[in-house]
Amino acid sequence: MEHQPYLLSFGVMIMDFFPGELGVDLTHMKSFHPMPGGSCANVAVAAAKFGVRSLFAGKVGKDAFGNCLIQTLNDYGVETQHLLQDGQVRTTLNFHAKPASGSIEYLFYRNPGADANLRPEEIDLEMVRNASWIHLDSLCLTVSPIREATEYLLGEAKKAGVPVSFDCNYREVLWDSPREAAKAFESMLPYADLLKMNEDEYELMCRYMGNDHWLENRPDSLKLCIVTMGSRGSRIYYRDKVLEIPVLPVQVRDSIGCGDAFIAAFLSYVVRHKLSLSDLSTSQLKQAGLFADTAASLTAVKEGAMPAIPSYLEVQRIFAERMKEETEEGK
């Protein structure tokens, strides 16, 4: 019996503490609002909202926060049988502050954290081999033993022919230097079929690689690259094509989680339509990009990450309108 296609999101799920006040740094913050978070967990939730079978694999603490995170994923329809609980190490916490417009501070309580304590022997290989796609980000690469668990998972995915999506998701406070982060991103290129980054991460890689055109000369195994550019839309690199995806104009309230909604929507579109990265038409790429941008833009009009991610019907309605406009403009 053929199993239902699923997206496996792997790695970090934490409890985020968002600022209770704006314009105040972490030193002077008086209150925080706890919210389930973690980029790959956001992707898992978004995929479930977009109607794709969604699994999350990782580790949280056997504590109140860990229980809350598992329950949150279950409530959104994400399968959590591979989300383990650690009885020795607490759930990772991340405190945020926004001291000025456009700036954000992070303070991770992760010395160690349960998410980072996932070990290679705890990876379920059948879960890996049966996935339609695997998605992860760089927070899996910052410390041991999750770094080794990630390398093990990627090696098994490669052997099984399961495509991998990697989000650079650079968090400066978790790396000794930008160069160390860029080196880790580069180490993922032979494993990743799809690379997603924002403009800052792209520029970081350009500095490290010493080449502004490194994406055009990427390894053949890296089939597709996406660079998100905020209000200027996004850019998709596929073979010798470069597609510009325009942004949906919205009143932005909170940009947190928009990148996660984008990549989740893109992957969900690929899974739902059974598309192969080996043979994508310009039309298919444009449609997947517009669907992803629509999801990300609608996420920006609400606060938070998981609660702000729109439903599939909401995205589909606006996406259909955008496709109609595209068709009329092409006549």
Secondary structure by P-SEA (a helix, b strand, c coil): ccccbbbbbbbbbbbbbcccccccccccccbbbbbbbcaaaaaaaaaaaaccbbbbbbcccccaaaaaaaaaaaaaccccccbbbbcccccbbbbbbcccccbbbbbbccccccccccccccccaaaaaaccbbbbccccccccaaaaaaaaaaaaaaaabbbbbbbccccccccccaaaaaaaaaaacccccbbbbcaaaaaaaaaaaccccccccccccccbbbbbbccccbbbbcccbbbbbbbcccccccccaaaaaaaaaaaaaaaaaccccccccaaaaaaaaaaaaaaaaaaaaccccccccccaaaaaaaaaaaaaaaaaaac
